[in-house]
Amino acid sequence: MPENSIPVEYRIKDEVFIPFIRMKLGDISCLKSVCVGTKNTSDLAVKGLRHYFGSRNLEVHVRKSEIPLQY
């Protein structure tokens, strides 16, 4: 592996390998709001983000997209 390449990790979702790159977040204290895209698990994503920001004492408004889910 070249010295400057970023290591790729993998996770399994719905019996499929999904590649991802692990990165540290920089300073996110400037965030004011986040909009969660339309998907089946939007409610869970909103709750998870609210918990994440709350655990870091950040006041970030998290909302669901108003675009209806289409298949």
HTML snippet that shows the backbone in 3Dmol.js (N, CA, C, O; Angstrom):
<script src="https://3Dmol.org/build/3Dmol-min.js"></script>
<div id="view" style="width:600px;height:400px;position:relative"></div>
<script>
const pdb = `
ATOM      1  N   MET A   1       0.849  -1.164   0.000  1.00  0.00           N
ATOM      2  CA  MET A   1       0.000   0.000   0.000  1.00  0.00           C
ATOM      3  C   MET A   1       0.906   1.242   0.000  1.00  0.00           C
ATOM      4  O   MET A   1       1.828   1.314   0.812  1.00  0.00           O
ATOM      5  N   PRO A   2       0.670   2.216  -0.885  1.00  0.00           N
ATOM      6  CA  PRO A   2       1.484   3.424  -0.905  1.00  0.00           C
ATOM      7  C   PRO A   2       1.390   4.188   0.412  1.00  0.00           C
ATOM      8  O   PRO A   2       0.358   4.162   1.082  1.00  0.00           O
ATOM      9  N   GLU A   3       2.468   4.862   0.772  1.00  0.00           N
ATOM     10  CA  GLU A   3       2.548   5.550   2.057  1.00  0.00           C
ATOM     11  C   GLU A   3       1.472   6.622   2.239  1.00  0.00           C
ATOM     12  O   GLU A   3       1.000   6.817   3.359  1.00  0.00           O
ATOM     13  N   ASN A   4       1.073   7.316   1.185  1.00  0.00           N
ATOM     14  CA  ASN A   4       0.106   8.406   1.297  1.00  0.00           C
ATOM     15  C   ASN A   4      -1.337   7.978   1.045  1.00  0.00           C
ATOM     16  O   ASN A   4      -2.226   8.829   1.017  1.00  0.00           O
ATOM     17  N   SER A   5      -1.590   6.699   0.863  1.00  0.00           N
ATOM     18  CA  SER A   5      -2.966   6.261   0.619  1.00  0.00           C
ATOM     19  C   SER A   5      -3.746   6.156   1.927  1.00  0.00           C
ATOM     20  O   SER A   5      -3.178   5.928   2.995  1.00  0.00           O
ATOM     21  N   ILE A   6      -5.043   6.326   1.816  1.00  0.00           N
ATOM     22  CA  ILE A   6      -5.927   6.277   2.975  1.00  0.00           C
ATOM     23  C   ILE A   6      -6.468   4.857   3.104  1.00  0.00           C
ATOM     24  O   ILE A   6      -6.993   4.314   2.133  1.00  0.00           O
ATOM     25  N   PRO A   7      -6.351   4.241   4.290  1.00  0.00           N
ATOM     26  CA  PRO A   7      -6.860   2.872   4.444  1.00  0.00           C
ATOM     27  C   PRO A   7      -8.380   2.819   4.352  1.00  0.00           C
ATOM     28  O   PRO A   7      -9.081   3.614   4.979  1.00  0.00           O
ATOM     29  N   VAL A   8      -8.866   1.895   3.581  1.00  0.00           N
ATOM     30  CA  VAL A   8     -10.304   1.700   3.407  1.00  0.00           C
ATOM     31  C   VAL A   8     -10.754   0.587   4.342  1.00  0.00           C
ATOM     32  O   VAL A   8     -10.134  -0.475   4.400  1.00  0.00           O
ATOM     33  N   GLU A   9     -11.840   0.837   5.076  1.00  0.00           N
ATOM     34  CA  GLU A   9     -12.426  -0.181   5.941  1.00  0.00           C
ATOM     35  C   GLU A   9     -13.747  -0.619   5.325  1.00  0.00           C
ATOM     36  O   GLU A   9     -14.235   0.003   4.382  1.00  0.00           O
ATOM     37  N   TYR A  10     -14.325  -1.693   5.863  1.00  0.00           N
ATOM     38  CA  TYR A  10     -15.558  -2.234   5.300  1.00  0.00           C
ATOM     39  C   TYR A  10     -16.533  -2.566   6.412  1.00  0.00           C
ATOM     40  O   TYR A  10     -16.142  -2.962   7.510  1.00  0.00           O
ATOM     41  N   ARG A  11     -17.805  -2.397   6.105  1.00  0.00           N
ATOM     42  CA  ARG A  11     -18.866  -2.829   7.004  1.00  0.00           C
ATOM     43  C   ARG A  11     -19.883  -3.590   6.167  1.00  0.00           C
ATOM     44  O   ARG A  11     -19.911  -3.464   4.942  1.00  0.00           O
ATOM     45  N   ILE A  12     -20.702  -4.364   6.820  1.00  0.00           N
ATOM     46  CA  ILE A  12     -21.712  -5.142   6.100  1.00  0.00           C
ATOM     47  C   ILE A  12     -23.083  -4.559   6.387  1.00  0.00           C
ATOM     48  O   ILE A  12     -23.453  -4.348   7.542  1.00  0.00           O
ATOM     49  N   LYS A  13     -23.833  -4.301   5.320  1.00  0.00           N
ATOM     50  CA  LYS A  13     -25.219  -3.837   5.454  1.00  0.00           C
ATOM     51  C   LYS A  13     -26.036  -4.564   4.408  1.00  0.00           C
ATOM     52  O   LYS A  13     -25.700  -4.557   3.224  1.00  0.00           O
ATOM     53  N   ASP A  14     -27.104  -5.186   4.850  1.00  0.00           N
ATOM     54  CA  ASP A  14     -27.979  -5.947   3.948  1.00  0.00           C
ATOM     55  C   ASP A  14     -27.185  -6.937   3.110  1.00  0.00           C
ATOM     56  O   ASP A  14     -27.400  -7.062   1.904  1.00  0.00           O
ATOM     57  N   GLU A  15     -26.260  -7.645   3.768  1.00  0.00           N
ATOM     58  CA  GLU A  15     -25.452  -8.693   3.160  1.00  0.00           C
ATOM     59  C   GLU A  15     -24.544  -8.179   2.037  1.00  0.00           C
ATOM     60  O   GLU A  15     -24.188  -8.934   1.132  1.00  0.00           O
ATOM     61  N   VAL A  16     -24.173  -6.903   2.095  1.00  0.00           N
ATOM     62  CA  VAL A  16     -23.294  -6.298   1.098  1.00  0.00           C
ATOM     63  C   VAL A  16     -22.141  -5.617   1.819  1.00  0.00           C
ATOM     64  O   VAL A  16     -22.353  -4.963   2.841  1.00  0.00           O
ATOM     65  N   PHE A  17     -20.926  -5.760   1.304  1.00  0.00           N
ATOM     66  CA  PHE A  17     -19.776  -5.064   1.871  1.00  0.00           C
ATOM     67  C   PHE A  17     -19.818  -3.602   1.423  1.00  0.00           C
ATOM     68  O   PHE A  17     -19.909  -3.317   0.229  1.00  0.00           O
ATOM     69  N   ILE A  18     -19.752  -2.687   2.377  1.00  0.00           N
ATOM     70  CA  ILE A  18     -19.761  -1.252   2.088  1.00  0.00           C
ATOM     71  C   ILE A  18     -18.396  -0.691   2.490  1.00  0.00           C
ATOM     72  O   ILE A  18     -18.034  -0.747   3.666  1.00  0.00           O
ATOM     73  N   PRO A  19     -17.631  -0.151   1.535  1.00  0.00           N
ATOM     74  CA  PRO A  19     -16.343   0.447   1.899  1.00  0.00           C
ATOM     75  C   PRO A  19     -16.543   1.833   2.520  1.00  0.00           C
ATOM     76  O   PRO A  19     -17.462   2.559   2.143  1.00  0.00           O
ATOM     77  N   PHE A  20     -15.681   2.194   3.470  1.00  0.00           N
ATOM     78  CA  PHE A  20     -15.723   3.528   4.052  1.00  0.00           C
ATOM     79  C   PHE A  20     -14.341   3.921   4.524  1.00  0.00           C
ATOM     80  O   PHE A  20     -13.474   3.073   4.732  1.00  0.00           O
ATOM     81  N   ILE A  21     -14.147   5.212   4.692  1.00  0.00           N
ATOM     82  CA  ILE A  21     -12.887   5.759   5.184  1.00  0.00           C
ATOM     83  C   ILE A  21     -13.161   6.381   6.540  1.00  0.00           C
ATOM     84  O   ILE A  21     -14.034   7.241   6.665  1.00  0.00           O
ATOM     85  N   ARG A  22     -12.433   5.961   7.544  1.00  0.00           N
ATOM     86  CA  ARG A  22     -12.593   6.490   8.892  1.00  0.00           C
ATOM     87  C   ARG A  22     -11.866   7.828   8.983  1.00  0.00           C
ATOM     88  O   ARG A  22     -10.677   7.926   8.678  1.00  0.00           O
ATOM     89  N   MET A  23     -12.599   8.858   9.409  1.00  0.00           N
ATOM     90  CA  MET A  23     -12.010  10.193   9.520  1.00  0.00           C
ATOM     91  C   MET A  23     -12.422  10.818  10.845  1.00  0.00           C
ATOM     92  O   MET A  23     -13.508  10.550  11.359  1.00  0.00           O
ATOM     93  N   LYS A  24     -11.553  11.647  11.388  1.00  0.00           N
ATOM     94  CA  LYS A  24     -11.893  12.395  12.590  1.00  0.00           C
ATOM     95  C   LYS A  24     -12.592  13.679  12.169  1.00  0.00           C
ATOM     96  O   LYS A  24     -12.201  14.326  11.197  1.00  0.00           O
ATOM     97  N   LEU A  25     -13.636  14.037  12.919  1.00  0.00           N
ATOM     98  CA  LEU A  25     -14.326  15.289  12.648  1.00  0.00           C
ATOM     99  C   LEU A  25     -13.517  16.443  13.197  1.00  0.00           C
ATOM    100  O   LEU A  25     -12.943  16.353  14.282  1.00  0.00           O
ATOM    101  N   GLY A  26     -13.475  17.508  12.457  1.00  0.00           N
ATOM    102  CA  GLY A  26     -12.830  18.722  12.942  1.00  0.00           C
ATOM    103  C   GLY A  26     -13.780  19.452  13.880  1.00  0.00           C
ATOM    104  O   GLY A  26     -14.651  18.834  14.492  1.00  0.00           O
ATOM    105  N   ASP A  27     -13.619  20.728  13.990  1.00  0.00           N
ATOM    106  CA  ASP A  27     -14.458  21.555  14.845  1.00  0.00           C
ATOM    107  C   ASP A  27     -15.837  21.710  14.206  1.00  0.00           C
ATOM    108  O   ASP A  27     -15.965  22.328  13.150  1.00  0.00           O
ATOM    109  N   ILE A  28     -16.860  21.156  14.836  1.00  0.00           N
ATOM    110  CA  ILE A  28     -18.220  21.246  14.300  1.00  0.00           C
ATOM    111  C   ILE A  28     -19.080  22.215  15.108  1.00  0.00           C
ATOM    112  O   ILE A  28     -20.301  22.236  14.952  1.00  0.00           O
ATOM    113  N   SER A  29     -18.460  23.005  15.959  1.00  0.00           N
ATOM    114  CA  SER A  29     -19.232  23.927  16.796  1.00  0.00           C
ATOM    115  C   SER A  29     -19.905  25.028  15.981  1.00  0.00           C
ATOM    116  O   SER A  29     -20.784  25.719  16.497  1.00  0.00           O
ATOM    117  N   CYS A  30     -19.511  25.205  14.723  1.00  0.00           N
ATOM    118  CA  CYS A  30     -20.119  26.233  13.881  1.00  0.00           C
ATOM    119  C   CYS A  30     -21.437  25.755  13.258  1.00  0.00           C
ATOM    120  O   CYS A  30     -22.160  26.564  12.675  1.00  0.00           O
ATOM    121  N   LEU A  31     -21.766  24.464  13.367  1.00  0.00           N
ATOM    122  CA  LEU A  31     -23.012  23.957  12.797  1.00  0.00           C
ATOM    123  C   LEU A  31     -24.219  24.579  13.487  1.00  0.00           C
ATOM    124  O   LEU A  31     -24.270  24.660  14.714  1.00  0.00           O
ATOM    125  N   LYS A  32     -25.180  25.012  12.694  1.00  0.00           N
ATOM    126  CA  LYS A  32     -26.423  25.568  13.232  1.00  0.00           C
ATOM    127  C   LYS A  32     -27.591  24.612  13.017  1.00  0.00           C
ATOM    128  O   LYS A  32     -28.475  24.514  13.867  1.00  0.00           O
ATOM    129  N   SER A  33     -27.601  23.899  11.874  1.00  0.00           N
ATOM    130  CA  SER A  33     -28.690  22.967  11.602  1.00  0.00           C
ATOM    131  C   SER A  33     -28.232  21.873  10.655  1.00  0.00           C
ATOM    132  O   SER A  33     -27.262  22.025   9.913  1.00  0.00           O
ATOM    133  N   VAL A  34     -28.969  20.750  10.704  1.00  0.00           N
ATOM    134  CA  VAL A  34     -28.722  19.595   9.836  1.00  0.00           C
ATOM    135  C   VAL A  34     -30.060  19.110   9.328  1.00  0.00           C
ATOM    136  O   VAL A  34     -31.017  18.994  10.094  1.00  0.00           O
ATOM    137  N   CYS A  35     -30.133  18.824   8.035  1.00  0.00           N
ATOM    138  CA  CYS A  35     -31.355  18.273   7.450  1.00  0.00           C
ATOM    139  C   CYS A  35     -31.065  16.826   7.050  1.00  0.00           C
ATOM    140  O   CYS A  35     -30.141  16.563   6.280  1.00  0.00           O
ATOM    141  N   VAL A  36     -31.856  15.893   7.574  1.00  0.00           N
ATOM    142  CA  VAL A  36     -31.696  14.465   7.278  1.00  0.00           C
ATOM    143  C   VAL A  36     -32.493  14.147   6.025  1.00  0.00           C
ATOM    144  O   VAL A  36     -33.682  14.453   5.943  1.00  0.00           O
ATOM    145  N   GLY A  37     -31.841  13.539   5.060  1.00  0.00           N
ATOM    146  CA  GLY A  37     -32.491  13.193   3.800  1.00  0.00           C
ATOM    147  C   GLY A  37     -33.600  12.179   3.963  1.00  0.00           C
ATOM    148  O   GLY A  37     -33.711  11.509   4.989  1.00  0.00           O
ATOM    149  N   THR A  38     -34.414  12.080   2.936  1.00  0.00           N
ATOM    150  CA  THR A  38     -35.566  11.181   2.942  1.00  0.00           C
ATOM    151  C   THR A  38     -35.109   9.733   2.795  1.00  0.00           C
ATOM    152  O   THR A  38     -34.430   9.375   1.833  1.00  0.00           O
ATOM    153  N   LYS A  39     -35.492   8.910   3.765  1.00  0.00           N
ATOM    154  CA  LYS A  39     -35.226   7.473   3.709  1.00  0.00           C
ATOM    155  C   LYS A  39     -36.124   6.781   4.731  1.00  0.00           C
ATOM    156  O   LYS A  39     -36.789   7.441   5.529  1.00  0.00           O
ATOM    157  N   ASN A  40     -36.141   5.461   4.703  1.00  0.00           N
ATOM    158  CA  ASN A  40     -37.020   4.705   5.606  1.00  0.00           C
ATOM    159  C   ASN A  40     -36.688   4.924   7.077  1.00  0.00           C
ATOM    160  O   ASN A  40     -37.576   4.856   7.928  1.00  0.00           O
ATOM    161  N   THR A  41     -35.435   5.182   7.381  1.00  0.00           N
ATOM    162  CA  THR A  41     -35.014   5.290   8.776  1.00  0.00           C
ATOM    163  C   THR A  41     -34.713   6.733   9.189  1.00  0.00           C
ATOM    164  O   THR A  41     -33.876   6.969  10.060  1.00  0.00           O
ATOM    165  N   SER A  42     -35.397   7.696   8.564  1.00  0.00           N
ATOM    166  CA  SER A  42     -35.156   9.111   8.864  1.00  0.00           C
ATOM    167  C   SER A  42     -35.383   9.432  10.331  1.00  0.00           C
ATOM    168  O   SER A  42     -34.609  10.179  10.930  1.00  0.00           O
ATOM    169  N   ASP A  43     -36.450   8.871  10.922  1.00  0.00           N
ATOM    170  CA  ASP A  43     -36.741   9.156  12.333  1.00  0.00           C
ATOM    171  C   ASP A  43     -35.598   8.707  13.230  1.00  0.00           C
ATOM    172  O   ASP A  43     -35.217   9.420  14.158  1.00  0.00           O
ATOM    173  N   LEU A  44     -35.058   7.544  12.960  1.00  0.00           N
ATOM    174  CA  LEU A  44     -33.941   7.028  13.743  1.00  0.00           C
ATOM    175  C   LEU A  44     -32.689   7.878  13.538  1.00  0.00           C
ATOM    176  O   LEU A  44     -31.946   8.131  14.486  1.00  0.00           O
ATOM    177  N   ALA A  45     -32.457   8.316  12.311  1.00  0.00           N
ATOM    178  CA  ALA A  45     -31.296   9.161  12.020  1.00  0.00           C
ATOM    179  C   ALA A  45     -31.401  10.492  12.757  1.00  0.00           C
ATOM    180  O   ALA A  45     -30.403  10.985  13.284  1.00  0.00           O
ATOM    181  N   VAL A  46     -32.595  11.079  12.802  1.00  0.00           N
ATOM    182  CA  VAL A  46     -32.807  12.343  13.512  1.00  0.00           C
ATOM    183  C   VAL A  46     -32.532  12.164  15.000  1.00  0.00           C
ATOM    184  O   VAL A  46     -31.833  12.974  15.609  1.00  0.00           O
ATOM    185  N   LYS A  47     -33.083  11.100  15.583  1.00  0.00           N
ATOM    186  CA  LYS A  47     -32.855  10.841  17.014  1.00  0.00           C
ATOM    187  C   LYS A  47     -31.374  10.624  17.304  1.00  0.00           C
ATOM    188  O   LYS A  47     -30.851  11.126  18.299  1.00  0.00           O
ATOM    189  N   GLY A  48     -30.705   9.877  16.436  1.00  0.00           N
ATOM    190  CA  GLY A  48     -29.284   9.614  16.633  1.00  0.00           C
ATOM    191  C   GLY A  48     -28.445  10.885  16.568  1.00  0.00           C
ATOM    192  O   GLY A  48     -27.549  11.082  17.389  1.00  0.00           O
ATOM    193  N   LEU A  49     -28.734  11.752  15.589  1.00  0.00           N
ATOM    194  CA  LEU A  49     -27.993  13.008  15.474  1.00  0.00           C
ATOM    195  C   LEU A  49     -28.270  13.928  16.663  1.00  0.00           C
ATOM    196  O   LEU A  49     -27.356  14.568  17.182  1.00  0.00           O
ATOM    197  N   ARG A  50     -29.523  13.990  17.089  1.00  0.00           N
ATOM    198  CA  ARG A  50     -29.848  14.826  18.258  1.00  0.00           C
ATOM    199  C   ARG A  50     -29.091  14.341  19.488  1.00  0.00           C
ATOM    200  O   ARG A  50     -28.579  15.143  20.270  1.00  0.00           O
ATOM    201  N   HIS A  51     -29.024  13.045  19.651  1.00  0.00           N
ATOM    202  CA  HIS A  51     -28.289  12.482  20.789  1.00  0.00           C
ATOM    203  C   HIS A  51     -26.798  12.791  20.662  1.00  0.00           C
ATOM    204  O   HIS A  51     -26.153  13.173  21.638  1.00  0.00           O
ATOM    205  N   TYR A  52     -26.261  12.625  19.469  1.00  0.00           N
ATOM    206  CA  TYR A  52     -24.840  12.894  19.231  1.00  0.00           C
ATOM    207  C   TYR A  52     -24.490  14.341  19.574  1.00  0.00           C
ATOM    208  O   TYR A  52     -23.544  14.596  20.320  1.00  0.00           O
ATOM    209  N   PHE A  53     -25.252  15.281  19.029  1.00  0.00           N
ATOM    210  CA  PHE A  53     -24.966  16.697  19.292  1.00  0.00           C
ATOM    211  C   PHE A  53     -25.186  17.042  20.763  1.00  0.00           C
ATOM    212  O   PHE A  53     -24.407  17.798  21.344  1.00  0.00           O
ATOM    213  N   GLY A  54     -26.232  16.499  21.364  1.00  0.00           N
ATOM    214  CA  GLY A  54     -26.497  16.753  22.779  1.00  0.00           C
ATOM    215  C   GLY A  54     -25.390  16.225  23.670  1.00  0.00           C
ATOM    216  O   GLY A  54     -25.040  16.852  24.670  1.00  0.00           O
ATOM    217  N   SER A  55     -24.832  15.066  23.309  1.00  0.00           N
ATOM    218  CA  SER A  55     -23.764  14.485  24.129  1.00  0.00           C
ATOM    219  C   SER A  55     -22.488  15.320  24.062  1.00  0.00           C
ATOM    220  O   SER A  55     -21.599  15.178  24.902  1.00  0.00           O
ATOM    221  N   ARG A  56     -22.407  16.182  23.067  1.00  0.00           N
ATOM    222  CA  ARG A  56     -21.249  17.069  22.928  1.00  0.00           C
ATOM    223  C   ARG A  56     -21.589  18.527  23.261  1.00  0.00           C
ATOM    224  O   ARG A  56     -20.841  19.452  22.944  1.00  0.00           O
ATOM    225  N   ASN A  57     -22.751  18.697  23.915  1.00  0.00           N
ATOM    226  CA  ASN A  57     -23.223  20.025  24.339  1.00  0.00           C
ATOM    227  C   ASN A  57     -23.257  21.030  23.192  1.00  0.00           C
ATOM    228  O   ASN A  57     -22.886  22.192  23.360  1.00  0.00           O
ATOM    229  N   LEU A  58     -23.705  20.573  22.031  1.00  0.00           N
ATOM    230  CA  LEU A  58     -23.842  21.446  20.863  1.00  0.00           C
ATOM    231  C   LEU A  58     -25.322  21.694  20.596  1.00  0.00           C
ATOM    232  O   LEU A  58     -26.121  20.757  20.625  1.00  0.00           O
ATOM    233  N   GLU A  59     -25.687  22.919  20.342  1.00  0.00           N
ATOM    234  CA  GLU A  59     -27.071  23.258  20.024  1.00  0.00           C
ATOM    235  C   GLU A  59     -27.220  23.314  18.507  1.00  0.00           C
ATOM    236  O   GLU A  59     -27.020  24.360  17.889  1.00  0.00           O
ATOM    237  N   VAL A  60     -27.574  22.175  17.920  1.00  0.00           N
ATOM    238  CA  VAL A  60     -27.741  22.054  16.474  1.00  0.00           C
ATOM    239  C   VAL A  60     -29.171  21.608  16.210  1.00  0.00           C
ATOM    240  O   VAL A  60     -29.614  20.589  16.740  1.00  0.00           O
ATOM    241  N   HIS A  61     -29.895  22.366  15.392  1.00  0.00           N
ATOM    242  CA  HIS A  61     -31.266  22.012  15.033  1.00  0.00           C
ATOM    243  C   HIS A  61     -31.226  20.886  14.002  1.00  0.00           C
ATOM    244  O   HIS A  61     -30.631  21.041  12.935  1.00  0.00           O
ATOM    245  N   VAL A  62     -31.858  19.754  14.315  1.00  0.00           N
ATOM    246  CA  VAL A  62     -31.883  18.599  13.416  1.00  0.00           C
ATOM    247  C   VAL A  62     -33.318  18.399  12.961  1.00  0.00           C
ATOM    248  O   VAL A  62     -34.230  18.303  13.782  1.00  0.00           O
ATOM    249  N   ARG A  63     -33.515  18.335  11.648  1.00  0.00           N
ATOM    250  CA  ARG A  63     -34.861  18.149  11.109  1.00  0.00           C
ATOM    251  C   ARG A  63     -34.844  17.154   9.959  1.00  0.00           C
ATOM    252  O   ARG A  63     -33.804  16.889   9.355  1.00  0.00           O
ATOM    253  N   LYS A  64     -36.021  16.610   9.671  1.00  0.00           N
ATOM    254  CA  LYS A  64     -36.185  15.701   8.539  1.00  0.00           C
ATOM    255  C   LYS A  64     -36.517  16.502   7.293  1.00  0.00           C
ATOM    256  O   LYS A  64     -37.173  17.540   7.371  1.00  0.00           O
ATOM    257  N   SER A  65     -36.070  16.026   6.158  1.00  0.00           N
ATOM    258  CA  SER A  65     -36.420  16.636   4.891  1.00  0.00           C
ATOM    259  C   SER A  65     -37.938  16.526   4.678  1.00  0.00           C
ATOM    260  O   SER A  65     -38.562  15.547   5.088  1.00  0.00           O
ATOM    261  N   GLU A  66     -38.504  17.517   4.049  1.00  0.00           N
ATOM    262  CA  GLU A  66     -39.946  17.500   3.766  1.00  0.00           C
ATOM    263  C   GLU A  66     -40.259  16.846   2.433  1.00  0.00           C
ATOM    264  O   GLU A  66     -41.428  16.719   2.067  1.00  0.00           O
ATOM    265  N   ILE A  67     -39.236  16.429   1.701  1.00  0.00           N
ATOM    266  CA  ILE A  67     -39.448  15.759   0.424  1.00  0.00           C
ATOM    267  C   ILE A  67     -39.992  14.357   0.709  1.00  0.00           C
ATOM    268  O   ILE A  67     -39.394  13.622   1.494  1.00  0.00           O
ATOM    269  N   PRO A  68     -41.108  13.971   0.093  1.00  0.00           N
ATOM    270  CA  PRO A  68     -41.689  12.647   0.367  1.00  0.00           C
ATOM    271  C   PRO A  68     -40.811  11.517  -0.150  1.00  0.00           C
ATOM    272  O   PRO A  68     -40.118  11.658  -1.158  1.00  0.00           O
ATOM    273  N   LEU A  69     -40.853  10.384   0.564  1.00  0.00           N
ATOM    274  CA  LEU A  69     -40.111   9.197   0.176  1.00  0.00           C
ATOM    275  C   LEU A  69     -40.762   8.591  -1.069  1.00  0.00           C
ATOM    276  O   LEU A  69     -41.977   8.391  -1.104  1.00  0.00           O
ATOM    277  N   GLN A  70     -39.956   8.301  -2.084  1.00  0.00           N
ATOM    278  CA  GLN A  70     -40.461   7.684  -3.312  1.00  0.00           C
ATOM    279  C   GLN A  70     -39.672   6.429  -3.591  1.00  0.00           C
ATOM    280  O   GLN A  70     -38.469   6.370  -3.335  1.00  0.00           O
ATOM    281  N   TYR A  71     -40.352   5.420  -4.118  1.00  0.00           N
ATOM    282  CA  TYR A  71     -39.699   4.156  -4.461  1.00  0.00           C
ATOM    283  C   TYR A  71     -39.578   4.018  -5.934  1.00  0.00           C
ATOM    284  O   TYR A  71     -39.053   3.016  -6.419  1.00  0.00           O
TER     285      TYR A  71
END
`;
const viewer = $3Dmol.createViewer("view");
viewer.addModel(pdb, "pdb");
viewer.setStyle({}, {cartoon: {color: "spectrum"}});
viewer.zoomTo();
viewer.render();
</script>
